[in-house]
């Protein structure tokens, strides 16, 4: 196990600039700080120096367990989000159908009112025809 240098004085990298503190999340060295070149991926040099002691097997196993639990929690969250979205879509569809039913109901009520009105006129016409028939029988007979 390497021991850590004080954090107050970062070492200089190959570029002679202060190295940046980074954190390794590899399976072999999870949650372990190290110094690396502070330049971006294109200009960075190969400078590398551990800050923290390398993790023990116990620490590695514990971090691996935490990563698995995190991944499971993410998957659960993904499933829950998916189910919530699905429920919302179904709710919107149901509201749409309810709206269609309201429109259909209104159309049927209008049709029914028109039919009632037509029946009222037909009844009047039948009555008038019968009166005319009776009058004709009276006149002719
Ligand atoms: Zn560098």
Backbone and ligand atoms as CSV (ligand in chain L), in Angstrom:
chain,resi,resn,atom,element,x,y,z
A,1,UNK,N,N,0.817,-1.195,0.000
A,1,UNK,CA,C,0.000,0.000,0.000
A,1,UNK,C,C,0.862,1.262,0.000
A,2,UNK,N,N,0.615,2.124,-0.998
A,2,UNK,CA,C,1.303,3.415,-1.033
A,2,UNK,C,C,0.610,4.363,-0.081
A,3,UNK,N,N,1.363,5.257,0.470
A,3,UNK,CA,C,0.751,6.234,1.370
A,3,UNK,C,C,0.588,7.550,0.623
A,4,UNK,N,N,-0.342,8.412,1.091
A,4,UNK,CA,C,-0.674,9.613,0.323
A,4,UNK,C,C,0.212,10.808,0.642
A,5,UNK,N,N,0.598,11.560,-0.376
A,5,UNK,CA,C,1.311,12.819,-0.146
A,5,UNK,C,C,0.311,13.875,0.303
A,6,UNK,N,N,0.728,14.943,0.922
A,6,UNK,CA,C,-0.238,15.976,1.334
A,6,UNK,C,C,-0.926,16.603,0.131
A,7,UNK,N,N,-2.220,16.880,0.248
A,7,UNK,CA,C,-3.000,17.411,-0.876
A,7,UNK,C,C,-2.698,18.875,-1.176
A,8,UNK,N,N,-1.991,19.554,-0.272
A,8,UNK,CA,C,-1.760,20.991,-0.460
A,8,UNK,C,C,-0.803,21.284,-1.617
A,9,UNK,N,N,0.042,20.336,-1.974
A,9,UNK,CA,C,1.005,20.611,-3.041
A,9,UNK,C,C,0.897,19.576,-4.153
A,10,UNK,N,N,0.027,19.816,-5.154
A,10,UNK,CA,C,-0.101,18.850,-6.247
A,10,UNK,C,C,1.204,18.745,-7.017
A,11,UNK,N,N,1.601,17.565,-7.431
A,11,UNK,CA,C,2.825,17.418,-8.218
A,11,UNK,C,C,2.659,18.019,-9.611
A,12,UNK,N,N,3.756,18.271,-10.310
A,12,UNK,CA,C,3.701,18.788,-11.676
A,12,UNK,C,C,3.727,17.613,-12.637
A,13,UNK,N,N,2.961,17.708,-13.695
A,13,UNK,CA,C,2.931,16.628,-14.687
A,13,UNK,C,C,4.044,16.850,-15.714
A,14,UNK,N,N,4.046,16.048,-16.763
A,14,UNK,CA,C,5.068,16.159,-17.818
A,14,UNK,C,C,5.049,17.558,-18.443
A,15,UNK,N,N,3.875,18.202,-18.465
A,15,UNK,CA,C,3.743,19.562,-19.015
A,15,UNK,C,C,4.256,20.637,-18.065
A,16,UNK,N,N,4.706,20.236,-16.865
A,16,UNK,CA,C,5.152,21.176,-15.817
A,16,UNK,C,C,3.991,22.041,-15.320
A,17,UNK,N,N,2.791,21.494,-15.334
A,17,UNK,CA,C,1.650,22.187,-14.730
A,17,UNK,C,C,1.110,21.296,-13.604
A,18,UNK,N,N,0.406,21.935,-12.644
A,18,UNK,CA,C,-0.080,21.181,-11.492
A,18,UNK,C,C,-1.067,20.100,-11.934
A,19,UNK,N,N,-0.839,18.901,-11.422
A,19,UNK,CA,C,-1.713,17.782,-11.780
A,19,UNK,C,C,-3.067,17.957,-11.098
A,20,UNK,N,N,-4.107,17.381,-11.713
A,20,UNK,CA,C,-5.464,17.459,-11.165
A,20,UNK,C,C,-5.747,16.223,-10.323
A,21,UNK,N,N,-6.603,16.408,-9.311
A,21,UNK,CA,C,-7.022,15.265,-8.492
A,21,UNK,C,C,-8.180,14.574,-9.200
A,22,UNK,N,N,-8.039,13.296,-9.425
A,22,UNK,CA,C,-9.087,12.523,-10.102
A,22,UNK,C,C,-9.464,11.327,-9.248
A,23,UNK,N,N,-10.568,10.679,-9.589
A,23,UNK,CA,C,-11.018,9.514,-8.819
A,23,UNK,C,C,-11.186,8.326,-9.750
A,24,UNK,N,N,-10.523,7.239,-9.381
A,24,UNK,CA,C,-10.673,6.007,-10.162
A,24,UNK,C,C,-11.930,5.271,-9.726
A,25,UNK,N,N,-12.700,4.769,-10.715
A,25,UNK,CA,C,-13.859,3.919,-10.413
A,25,UNK,C,C,-13.707,2.550,-11.062
A,26,UNK,N,N,-12.435,2.177,-11.339
A,26,UNK,CA,C,-12.213,0.850,-11.925
A,26,UNK,C,C,-12.534,-0.217,-10.876
A,27,UNK,N,N,-12.789,-1.459,-11.333
A,27,UNK,CA,C,-13.104,-2.546,-10.404
A,27,UNK,C,C,-11.932,-2.809,-9.452
A,28,UNK,N,N,-10.693,-2.656,-9.973
A,28,UNK,CA,C,-9.513,-2.937,-9.150
A,28,UNK,C,C,-9.260,-1.823,-8.134
A,29,UNK,N,N,-9.555,-0.557,-8.519
A,29,UNK,CA,C,-9.273,0.583,-7.633
A,29,UNK,C,C,-10.463,1.541,-7.557
A,30,UNK,N,N,-11.561,1.089,-7.012
A,30,UNK,CA,C,-12.732,1.967,-6.964
A,30,UNK,C,C,-12.599,3.033,-5.878
A,31,UNK,N,N,-13.178,4.205,-6.116
A,31,UNK,CA,C,-13.229,5.311,-5.146
A,31,UNK,C,C,-11.830,5.656,-4.625
A,32,UNK,N,N,-10.849,5.642,-5.523
A,32,UNK,CA,C,-9.461,5.903,-5.124
A,32,UNK,C,C,-8.945,7.131,-5.867
A,33,UNK,N,N,-8.459,8.107,-5.107
A,33,UNK,CA,C,-7.995,9.351,-5.738
A,33,UNK,C,C,-6.579,9.194,-6.293
A,34,UNK,N,N,-6.312,9.897,-7.372
A,34,UNK,CA,C,-4.964,9.913,-7.966
A,34,UNK,C,C,-4.742,11.260,-8.648
A,35,UNK,N,N,-3.477,11.561,-8.908
A,35,UNK,CA,C,-3.145,12.759,-9.677
A,35,UNK,C,C,-3.017,12.359,-11.141
A,36,UNK,N,N,-3.553,13.217,-12.014
A,36,UNK,CA,C,-3.411,12.999,-13.448
A,36,UNK,C,C,-3.266,14.342,-14.130
A,37,UNK,N,N,-2.846,14.341,-15.375
A,37,UNK,CA,C,-2.685,15.572,-16.141
A,37,UNK,C,C,-4.009,16.331,-16.165
A,38,UNK,N,N,-3.941,17.642,-15.989
A,38,UNK,CA,C,-5.168,18.438,-15.904
A,38,UNK,C,C,-5.688,18.861,-17.277
A,39,UNK,N,N,-4.945,18.542,-18.340
A,39,UNK,CA,C,-5.407,18.927,-19.681
A,39,UNK,C,C,-6.528,17.989,-20.145
A,40,UNK,N,N,-7.238,18.414,-21.179
A,40,UNK,CA,C,-8.339,17.615,-21.716
A,40,UNK,C,C,-7.832,16.347,-22.394
A,41,UNK,N,N,-8.759,15.507,-22.845
A,41,UNK,CA,C,-8.399,14.204,-23.441
A,41,UNK,C,C,-7.422,14.321,-24.621
A,42,UNK,N,N,-7.498,15.426,-25.379
A,42,UNK,CA,C,-6.643,15.556,-26.567
A,42,UNK,C,C,-5.195,15.876,-26.202
A,43,UNK,N,N,-4.978,16.746,-25.167
A,43,UNK,CA,C,-3.616,17.189,-24.870
A,43,UNK,C,C,-2.971,16.532,-23.668
A,44,UNK,N,N,-3.683,15.636,-23.031
A,44,UNK,CA,C,-3.220,15.108,-21.740
A,44,UNK,C,C,-1.993,14.204,-21.897
A,45,UNK,N,N,-1.063,14.341,-20.877
A,45,UNK,CA,C,0.119,13.460,-20.858
A,45,UNK,C,C,-0.172,12.248,-19.981
A,46,UNK,N,N,0.790,11.355,-19.880
A,46,UNK,CA,C,0.553,10.080,-19.196
A,46,UNK,C,C,0.858,10.143,-17.703
A,47,UNK,N,N,1.064,11.371,-17.154
A,47,UNK,CA,C,1.414,11.476,-15.730
A,47,UNK,C,C,0.337,10.828,-14.853
A,48,UNK,N,N,0.805,10.075,-13.835
A,48,UNK,CA,C,-0.117,9.345,-12.964
A,48,UNK,C,C,0.528,9.105,-11.610
A,49,UNK,N,N,-0.208,9.418,-10.544
A,49,UNK,CA,C,0.323,9.150,-9.193
A,49,UNK,C,C,-0.842,8.962,-8.230
A,50,UNK,N,N,-0.848,7.821,-7.522
A,50,UNK,CA,C,-1.923,7.587,-6.552
A,50,UNK,C,C,-1.858,8.592,-5.426
A,51,UNK,N,N,-2.991,9.015,-4.906
A,51,UNK,CA,C,-3.070,9.840,-3.697
A,51,UNK,C,C,-3.463,8.944,-2.529
A,52,UNK,N,N,-4.550,8.219,-2.701
A,52,UNK,CA,C,-5.037,7.342,-1.627
A,52,UNK,C,C,-4.316,5.999,-1.663
A,53,UNK,N,N,-4.351,5.336,-0.513
A,53,UNK,CA,C,-3.886,3.950,-0.468
A,53,UNK,C,C,-4.815,3.110,-1.333
A,54,UNK,N,N,-4.291,2.066,-1.973
A,54,UNK,CA,C,-5.140,1.217,-2.824
A,54,UNK,C,C,-6.162,0.513,-1.943
A,55,UNK,N,N,-7.387,0.332,-2.411
A,55,UNK,CA,C,-8.425,-0.277,-1.570
A,55,UNK,C,C,-8.124,-1.732,-1.230
A,56,UNK,N,N,-8.550,-2.124,-0.054
A,56,UNK,CA,C,-8.405,-3.526,0.354
A,56,UNK,C,C,-9.465,-4.372,-0.353
A,57,UNK,N,N,-9.342,-5.683,-0.286
A,57,UNK,CA,C,-10.336,-6.574,-0.900
A,57,UNK,C,C,-11.712,-6.311,-0.296
A,58,UNK,N,N,-11.729,-6.093,1.031
A,58,UNK,CA,C,-12.985,-5.809,1.726
A,58,UNK,C,C,-13.636,-4.542,1.171
A,59,UNK,N,N,-12.823,-3.488,1.016
A,59,UNK,CA,C,-13.349,-2.223,0.476
A,59,UNK,C,C,-13.830,-2.411,-0.967
A,60,UNK,N,N,-13.019,-3.128,-1.772
A,60,UNK,CA,C,-13.409,-3.360,-3.181
A,60,UNK,C,C,-14.738,-4.094,-3.264
A,61,UNK,N,N,-14.883,-5.158,-2.425
A,61,UNK,CA,C,-16.129,-5.936,-2.438
A,61,UNK,C,C,-17.308,-5.083,-1.997
A,62,UNK,N,N,-17.075,-4.224,-0.987
A,62,UNK,CA,C,-18.160,-3.391,-0.488
A,62,UNK,C,C,-18.593,-2.381,-1.559
A,63,UNK,N,N,-17.617,-1.776,-2.238
A,63,UNK,CA,C,-17.942,-0.804,-3.287
A,63,UNK,C,C,-18.637,-1.496,-4.460
A,64,UNK,N,N,-18.180,-2.726,-4.784
A,64,UNK,CA,C,-18.834,-3.485,-5.860
A,64,UNK,C,C,-20.290,-3.765,-5.498
A,65,UNK,N,N,-20.527,-4.088,-4.205
A,65,UNK,CA,C,-21.901,-4.342,-3.734
A,65,UNK,C,C,-22.736,-3.060,-3.860
A,66,UNK,N,N,-22.152,-1.917,-3.447
A,66,UNK,CA,C,-22.871,-0.638,-3.568
A,66,UNK,C,C,-23.197,-0.327,-5.026
A,67,UNK,N,N,-22.245,-0.614,-5.942
A,67,UNK,CA,C,-22.489,-0.368,-7.376
A,67,UNK,C,C,-23.648,-1.226,-7.877
A,68,UNK,N,N,-23.666,-2.512,-7.448
A,68,UNK,CA,C,-24.766,-3.394,-7.873
A,68,UNK,C,C,-26.099,-2.858,-7.371
A,69,UNK,N,N,-26.115,-2.427,-6.088
A,69,UNK,CA,C,-27.358,-1.897,-5.512
A,69,UNK,C,C,-27.789,-0.626,-6.247
A,70,UNK,N,N,-26.808,0.215,-6.595
A,70,UNK,CA,C,-27.120,1.438,-7.346
A,70,UNK,C,C,-27.732,1.077,-8.700
A,71,UNK,N,N,-27.108,0.085,-9.391
A,71,UNK,CA,C,-27.622,-0.322,-10.701
A,71,UNK,C,C,-29.037,-0.877,-10.598
A,72,UNK,N,N,-29.290,-1.677,-9.526
A,72,UNK,CA,C,-30.639,-2.221,-9.321
A,72,UNK,C,C,-31.638,-1.100,-9.067
A,73,UNK,N,N,-31.218,-0.112,-8.242
A,73,UNK,CA,C,-32.103,1.020,-7.948
A,73,UNK,C,C,-32.402,1.802,-9.220
A,74,UNK,N,N,-31.385,2.002,-10.073
A,74,UNK,CA,C,-31.586,2.693,-11.352
A,74,UNK,C,C,-32.580,1.938,-12.223
A,75,UNK,N,N,-32.429,0.596,-12.259
A,75,UNK,CA,C,-33.322,-0.223,-13.079
A,75,UNK,C,C,-34.750,-0.121,-12.558
A,76,UNK,N,N,-34.910,-0.169,-11.228
A,76,UNK,CA,C,-36.237,-0.025,-10.622
A,76,UNK,C,C,-36.848,1.325,-10.984
A,77,UNK,N,N,-36.012,2.364,-10.905
A,77,UNK,CA,C,-36.475,3.712,-11.226
A,77,UNK,C,C,-36.912,3.780,-12.693
A,78,UNK,N,N,-36.115,3.144,-13.576
A,78,UNK,CA,C,-36.444,3.124,-15.001
A,78,UNK,C,C,-37.803,2.448,-15.225
A,79,UNK,N,N,-38.004,1.284,-14.552
A,79,UNK,CA,C,-39.266,0.544,-14.699
A,79,UNK,C,C,-40.435,1.380,-14.175
A,80,UNK,N,N,-40.241,1.998,-12.992
A,80,UNK,CA,C,-41.309,2.808,-12.391
A,80,UNK,C,C,-41.663,3.992,-13.294
A,81,UNK,N,N,-40.634,4.633,-13.854
A,81,UNK,CA,C,-40.854,5.764,-14.750
A,81,UNK,C,C,-41.641,5.317,-15.976
A,82,UNK,N,N,-41.270,4.149,-16.509
A,82,UNK,CA,C,-41.937,3.585,-17.685
A,82,UNK,C,C,-43.403,3.290,-17.367
A,83,UNK,N,N,-43.661,2.671,-16.211
A,83,UNK,CA,C,-45.030,2.349,-15.810
A,83,UNK,C,C,-45.855,3.612,-15.603
A,84,UNK,N,N,-45.230,4.625,-14.996
A,84,UNK,CA,C,-45.938,5.887,-14.753
A,84,UNK,C,C,-46.319,6.536,-16.080
A,85,UNK,N,N,-45.394,6.500,-17.062
A,85,UNK,CA,C,-45.663,7.095,-18.377
A,85,UNK,C,C,-46.820,6.355,-19.049
A,86,UNK,N,N,-46.783,5.015,-18.943
A,86,UNK,CA,C,-47.831,4.171,-19.534
A,86,UNK,C,C,-49.200,4.508,-18.916
A,87,UNK,N,N,-49.221,4.637,-17.569
A,87,UNK,CA,C,-50.473,4.950,-16.873
A,87,UNK,C,C,-51.004,6.307,-17.323
A,88,UNK,N,N,-50.098,7.263,-17.506
A,88,UNK,CA,C,-50.498,8.601,-17.930
A,88,UNK,C,C,-51.106,8.561,-19.341
A,89,UNK,N,N,-50.462,7.768,-20.229
A,89,UNK,CA,C,-50.983,7.635,-21.595
A,89,UNK,C,C,-52.380,7.022,-21.586
A,90,UNK,N,N,-52.556,5.973,-20.736
A,90,UNK,CA,C,-53.864,5.311,-20.657
A,90,UNK,C,C,-54.923,6.276,-20.121
A,91,UNK,N,N,-54.516,7.108,-19.135
A,91,UNK,CA,C,-55.447,8.071,-18.563
A,91,UNK,C,C,-55.879,9.083,-19.628
A,92,UNK,N,N,-54.892,9.575,-20.408
A,92,UNK,CA,C,-55.208,10.546,-21.469
A,92,UNK,C,C,-56.139,9.938,-22.512
A,93,UNK,N,N,-55.889,8.637,-22.837
A,93,UNK,CA,C,-56.732,7.936,-23.809
A,93,UNK,C,C,-58.168,7.827,-23.288
A,94,UNK,N,N,-58.279,7.498,-21.965
A,94,UNK,CA,C,-59.612,7.373,-21.354
A,94,UNK,C,C,-60.345,8.716,-21.388
A,95,UNK,N,N,-59.603,9.813,-21.109
A,95,UNK,CA,C,-60.228,11.141,-21.159
A,95,UNK,C,C,-60.700,11.459,-22.574
A,96,UNK,N,N,-59.883,11.050,-23.560
A,96,UNK,CA,C,-60.250,11.262,-24.963
A,96,UNK,C,C,-61.529,10.522,-25.309
A,97,UNK,N,N,-61.630,9.247,-24.848
A,97,UNK,CA,C,-62.827,8.446,-25.110
A,97,UNK,C,C,-64.046,9.060,-24.437
A,98,UNK,N,N,-63.840,9.557,-23.194
A,98,UNK,CA,C,-64.943,10.198,-22.473
A,98,UNK,C,C,-65.439,11.415,-23.251
A,99,UNK,N,N,-64.499,12.166,-23.825
A,99,UNK,CA,C,-64.870,13.334,-24.639
A,99,UNK,C,C,-65.666,12.911,-25.857
A,100,UNK,N,N,-65.217,11.833,-26.542
A,100,UNK,CA,C,-65.934,11.312,-27.719
A,100,UNK,C,C,-67.349,10.889,-27.332
A,101,UNK,N,N,-67.486,10.219,-26.159
A,101,UNK,CA,C,-68.795,9.762,-25.701
A,101,UNK,C,C,-69.726,10.944,-25.459
A,102,UNK,N,N,-69.174,12.017,-24.912
A,102,UNK,CA,C,-69.989,13.208,-24.657
A,102,UNK,C,C,-70.527,13.775,-25.966
A,103,UNK,N,N,-69.648,13.842,-26.985
A,103,UNK,CA,C,-70.056,14.356,-28.293
A,103,UNK,C,C,-71.141,13.464,-28.892
A,104,UNK,N,N,-70.918,12.136,-28.823
A,104,UNK,CA,C,-71.878,11.173,-29.364
A,104,UNK,C,C,-73.222,11.290,-28.649
A,105,UNK,N,N,-73.171,11.428,-27.319
A,105,UNK,CA,C,-74.377,11.565,-26.512
A,105,UNK,C,C,-75.167,12.810,-26.934
A,106,UNK,N,N,-74.475,13.890,-27.158
A,106,UNK,CA,C,-75.106,15.139,-27.574
A,106,UNK,C,C,-75.785,14.972,-28.942
A,107,UNK,N,N,-75.078,14.299,-29.864
A,107,UNK,CA,C,-75.637,14.054,-31.202
A,107,UNK,C,C,-76.906,13.201,-31.119
A,108,UNK,N,N,-76.876,12.168,-30.267
A,108,UNK,CA,C,-78.045,11.296,-30.107
A,108,UNK,C,C,-79.233,12.061,-29.527
A,109,UNK,N,N,-78.944,12.962,-28.551
A,109,UNK,CA,C,-80.029,13.770,-27.965
A,109,UNK,C,C,-80.684,14.664,-29.024
A,110,UNK,N,N,-79.854,15.257,-29.899
A,110,UNK,CA,C,-80.385,16.115,-30.967
A,110,UNK,C,C,-81.244,15.306,-31.938
A,111,UNK,N,N,-80.757,14.085,-32.285
A,111,UNK,CA,C,-81.489,13.204,-33.198
A,111,UNK,C,C,-82.833,12.805,-32.594
A,112,UNK,N,N,-82.827,12.493,-31.290
A,112,UNK,CA,C,-84.044,12.117,-30.585
A,112,UNK,C,C,-85.057,13.275,-30.588
A,113,UNK,N,N,-84.576,14.482,-30.338
A,113,UNK,CA,C,-85.457,15.661,-30.343
A,113,UNK,C,C,-86.074,15.849,-31.728
A,114,UNK,N,N,-85.267,15.657,-32.809
A,114,UNK,CA,C,-85.773,15.787,-34.176
A,114,UNK,C,C,-86.844,14.738,-34.450
A,115,UNK,N,N,-86.617,13.489,-33.985
A,115,UNK,CA,C,-87.581,12.409,-34.188
A,115,UNK,C,C,-88.898,12.695,-33.463
A,116,UNK,N,N,-88.818,13.217,-32.233
A,116,UNK,CA,C,-90.024,13.553,-31.466
A,116,UNK,C,C,-90.846,14.624,-32.193
A,117,UNK,N,N,-90.094,15.618,-32.716
A,117,UNK,CA,C,-90.755,16.698,-33.448
A,117,UNK,C,C,-91.452,16.144,-34.688
A,118,UNK,N,N,-90.790,15.260,-35.434
A,118,UNK,CA,C,-91.386,14.667,-36.638
A,118,UNK,C,C,-92.622,13.842,-36.281
A,119,UNK,N,N,-92.566,13.082,-35.172
A,119,UNK,CA,C,-93.706,12.266,-34.755
A,119,UNK,C,C,-94.899,13.158,-34.404
A,120,UNK,N,N,-94.622,14.297,-33.755
A,120,UNK,CA,C,-95.691,15.233,-33.396
A,120,UNK,C,C,-96.400,15.721,-34.655
A,121,UNK,N,N,-95.653,16.084,-35.717
A,121,UNK,CA,C,-96.238,16.534,-36.977
A,121,UNK,C,C,-97.014,15.427,-37.677
A,122,UNK,N,N,-96.449,14.198,-37.634
A,122,UNK,CA,C,-97.142,13.068,-38.266
A,122,UNK,C,C,-98.490,12.812,-37.596
A,123,UNK,N,N,-98.496,12.875,-36.241
A,123,UNK,CA,C,-99.758,12.676,-35.516
A,123,UNK,C,C,-100.789,13.732,-35.923
A,124,UNK,N,N,-100.345,14.979,-36.061
A,124,UNK,CA,C,-101.247,16.063,-36.483
A,124,UNK,C,C,-101.796,15.802,-37.884
A,125,UNK,N,N,-100.918,15.342,-38.780
A,125,UNK,CA,C,-101.328,15.072,-40.163
A,125,UNK,C,C,-102.346,13.941,-40.203
A,126,UNK,N,N,-102.108,12.866,-39.402
A,126,UNK,CA,C,-103.049,11.736,-39.364
A,126,UNK,C,C,-104.407,12.205,-38.861
A,127,UNK,N,N,-104.388,13.013,-37.793
A,127,UNK,CA,C,-105.644,13.564,-37.246
A,127,UNK,C,C,-106.385,14.379,-38.302
A,128,UNK,N,N,-105.677,15.248,-39.005
A,128,UNK,CA,C,-106.265,16.090,-40.046
A,128,UNK,C,C,-106.847,15.237,-41.172
A,129,UNK,N,N,-106.097,14.183,-41.577
A,129,UNK,CA,C,-106.561,13.288,-42.637
A,129,UNK,C,C,-107.841,12.579,-42.223
A,130,UNK,N,N,-107.925,12.139,-40.959
A,130,UNK,CA,C,-109.127,11.471,-40.480
A,130,UNK,C,C,-110.321,12.429,-40.459
A,131,UNK,N,N,-110.080,13.672,-40.025
A,131,UNK,CA,C,-111.147,14.686,-40.013
A,131,UNK,C,C,-111.670,14.925,-41.436
A,132,UNK,N,N,-110.723,15.044,-42.407
A,132,UNK,CA,C,-111.095,15.251,-43.807
A,132,UNK,C,C,-111.908,14.065,-44.321
A,133,UNK,N,N,-111.485,12.852,-43.923
A,133,UNK,CA,C,-112.179,11.630,-44.337
A,133,UNK,C,C,-113.629,11.628,-43.796
A,134,UNK,N,N,-113.731,11.944,-42.501
A,134,UNK,CA,C,-115.076,12.021,-41.889
A,134,UNK,C,C,-115.940,13.057,-42.582
A,135,UNK,N,N,-115.346,14.246,-42.849
A,135,UNK,CA,C,-116.060,15.325,-43.550
A,135,UNK,C,C,-116.528,14.880,-44.935
A,136,UNK,N,N,-115.628,14.156,-45.649
A,136,UNK,CA,C,-115.944,13.659,-46.986
A,136,UNK,C,C,-117.085,12.654,-46.923
A,137,UNK,N,N,-117.061,11.763,-45.929
A,137,UNK,CA,C,-118.126,10.770,-45.748
A,137,UNK,C,C,-119.458,11.498,-45.465
A,138,UNK,N,N,-119.432,12.504,-44.634
A,138,UNK,CA,C,-120.629,13.258,-44.286
A,138,UNK,C,C,-121.209,13.938,-45.534
A,139,UNK,N,N,-120.287,14.577,-46.329
A,139,UNK,CA,C,-120.734,15.283,-47.515
A,139,UNK,C,C,-121.291,14.312,-48.568
A,140,UNK,N,N,-120.527,13.296,-48.879
A,140,UNK,CA,C,-120.897,12.331,-49.922
A,140,UNK,C,C,-122.107,11.487,-49.465
A,141,UNK,N,N,-121.994,10.995,-48.209
A,141,UNK,CA,C,-123.013,10.090,-47.686
A,141,UNK,C,C,-124.247,10.904,-47.417
L,1,ZN,ZN,ZN,0.333,16.948,-18.459
